[in-house]
Amino acid sequence: MIKDTRTPYNFGLYLDYGASGVIVEENVVMRADNTSVLHVGPPLENVVFRGNFWDADPLGHDDPPSGVTYEGNVTIKDERELNAATEDIRSRAGLLRPRG
């Protein structure tokens, strides 16, 4: 769960230049200046964005670079609808599981 992010680069979810072998899935990003960015230089390689929910489309979502798989992500601009659709993910966010 990434919410109300304000950084010098203004991305809620950011992979650094040339990141490789990363799977980014089941996140909720809302109220950031930009949710994420897919085009960086050097380019991302073998990076998967899957099953994420955004309140605004990530930069480059409409033309992902060849090293990025962008699948099953959902943009819901209405905050109430986004909250309802992501209730399960948000309820588990940041919770530590007891060791047993």
CORFEN-V419703 format. One record per residue. RES is the residue in one letter. OMEGA is omega in whole degrees, 0 to 359 (* if undefined). Layout:
RES_OMEGA, RES_OMEGA
This chain:
M_181, I_189, K_175, D_182, T_175, R_181, T_177, P_181, Y_173, N_175, F_177, G_181, L_188, Y_172, L_185, D_181, Y_175, G_178, A_184, S_176, G_183, V_172, I_180, V_184, E_177, E_174, N_171, V_179, V_181, M_178, R_171, A_177, D_173, N_183, T_180, S_177, V_182, L_181, H_175, V_179, G_358, P_188, P_172, L_179, E_178, N_179, V_181, V_170, F_186, R_172, G_178, N_177, F_182, W_170, D_174, A_181, D_174, P_177, L_180, G_182, H_183, D_179, D_183, P_177, P_185, S_181, G_183, V_170, T_182, Y_187, E_175, G_177, N_185, V_174, T_177, I_186, K_180, D_186, E_179, R_178, E_178, L_178, N_180, A_183, A_186, T_183, E_181, D_180, I_182, R_180, S_180, R_186, A_174, G_181, L_174, L_178, R_178, P_176, R_182, G_*
